[in-house]
Amino acid sequence: MRRKAVRKETAGVSLFPFLAVLICTMGALIVLLVLVVQQARVQASTVEAPAPEEIAEQQSAEAERLRKLKEARADHEWRREVLTGVREERAAELVNKRNELSYLEQNIRDLESKWQLLKTQAEELERLSDAKNADQAGLQQRLAAMQAEAERSKRDLDAARETLANRPPAFAIIPYAGPNGTKRRPIYLECTSDAVIFQPEGVRLEAKDFAGPLTPGNPLDAALRATREYWSRLAVAGQDASPYPLLVVRPDGVMAYSKARTAMQGWDDEFGYELVDDDTNLTFPPADPGLAEILNKAIVDARQRQQALIAAMPREYKSRGGLVATSSGGFAPVGGFSRGGGANGFGGDGDASSGFGGRSRGVPGGRGGAGGDTTIGDFDSGPGGTGQSRRGGASDRSTGDGTGTGSGSQSGSGTSGNSANRGGSSANNNGSGNPNQNETRSGKAGSQNGSPGAGGQPGGGSAGSSGAAGGRPGMGGPGGASSSGNGSGNPAALADTRGENWGLPNAAPGLTAVTRPLNVTVLPDRIALMPGPAERWRPIVMPINGPLHDSIDPFVTEVWKQIKNWGIAVPGGYWKPVLTVDVGPGGEARYAELRALLENSGLDVQRKGN
């Protein structure tokens, strides 16, 4: 049964009384507003218009008021500007005062810090003074010891000063700071009579290191590459790590320089040289022990490679016989290094111990030696540095007259070692030589008696008895033309023994020769290099004692120095000097000698005025 839902009654609000009251109120307000507006219109209509005089007075008063206002405004503007300037000045003064205050405050703080420091130092001095006073005896002993040490130091200083005053001056090779200079680092190679030395490490390459094939990989080339790689690893950022060899040539190191140039085939376009006297003491940078160790290892490895190459091709590197002329007037074996009288030095006039140059004491007659018709025998280094020949007769240790074959051979007598040569000369114990005891290639016997005495001074002699005129000079002999019996008073050209262009150190195939005149004055007793009109160097005078041949090498050396002072000729070229000779009174014979000696040497000789 469902219940019937009961509907609830809800209470409502009736809005009619509120709206009615609102509408009635608004109607009443509208009526009041209309009445007020009408009343205002009535009052406005009753106001009278002002008279023109009043209007003029009002306008005049208004204008006067505006004028005064403008004047007051201008006055205020002026005062504002003045006050603004004053304010800026006061602000600047305030900033300055503030800075001064800051400075004074900082100065006060500094003074306080100094005062504290001085106070601390004073306290420390007082403490030290007390300690010194407490240990006065010990201080006296220390003072005495220090005075004694000062005396010893003074004596050492005086001794060092005396040693320094007596010591010859030392020089250093520095880069040329000019348009053609370089900033690359040099590898110093000092060429001496017995070695090529890497400076300042002191690693030596002796003549035996140049005896093998001088192909890429020879000891010098390997050492240069090792140096370049070592410096490249240690190069500082921004530094040029590509070094170049700088050959420092001593007067007796010409042959070492020649062999070094041959061994440096891969460095032909990047090397330098410096001619230095024997008496010049050079100062090098400090040595690098690490580089010295690397150089020694590279040289040992290169020597082993050379020995392996010689063993693999013995016919190529061991069967080269005979001697060829060298630029120093001596001889060197073909394809190898020469040994002066059994020494392991360069040049047929090398020292008997070891070296690249010097006077031979192993071959009978020293520098004079025995003359040969064409090729003189090979020399191998025997025990004790004595030379032994592969062919020809041996000479015993004796003194006597050296006898040789070929015209113009000069020999001096002296104490001989166990040395011999093909076409050889021998000295019997009785002092007379028999030319028929040894083999000669020409079959022409010629002898020449040498004067006694060691050192190999050439003996005075005559031409061969068979009349072989125009033969080759003796081994290492000085030209040999003066005793060749050719009937001419002029010596033979040195190019016959030294090779063509021997007087041009920088000449090479493919390079361009740039000629430049060089003034020379020739007199009977001297020869001089003279400066040109625009040159400022002093004349170089060399005395002549005896034949000009004996003075030609110093003369050519001075010419080379002048070439070096000229600098670089052109890229890919070299200087070829033309000797313009001014013949003085009585210098005709000397001029003829000079022209004959320098024929085909590369140094052109022209008489001034021709």
Secondary structure, DSSP 4 states (H G I P E B T S, - for coil): -PPPPPPPPPP----HHHHHHHHHHHHHHHHHHHHHHHHHHHHHHTPPPPPHHHHHHHHHHHHHHHHHHHHHHHHHHHHHHHHHHHHHHHHHHHHHHHHHHHHHHHHHHHHHHHHHHHHHHHHHHHHHHHHHHHTHHHHHHHHHHHHHHHHHHHHHHHHHHHHHHHSPPEE------STT---SPEEEEEE-SS-EEEETTTEEE-GGGGSS--STTSHHHHHHHHHHHHHHHTPPTTS----EEEEEE-GGGHHHHHHHHHH-GGGTTS-EEEE--TTPEE--PPP-HHHHHHHHHHHHHHHHHHHHHHHH-HHHHT---SEEE-TTSSEEETTS---GGG-SSSSTT--SSS-SSS---SSTTTTS----SS-PPPEEE-GGG-EEESSS-B--S--S--EEESTT---------S-B-TT-----TTS---GGGS--SS--EEE-PPPSSTT-PPPP----TT--TTPPPPTT-S-SGGGS-SS-SSPPPTHHHH-TTTT-TT--TTPEEEEEEEEEEEETTEEEEE--TT--PPPEEEE--S-GGGGHHHHHHHHHHHHHHH---STTEEEEEEEEEEE-TT-HHHHHHHHHHTTTSS-EEEETT-
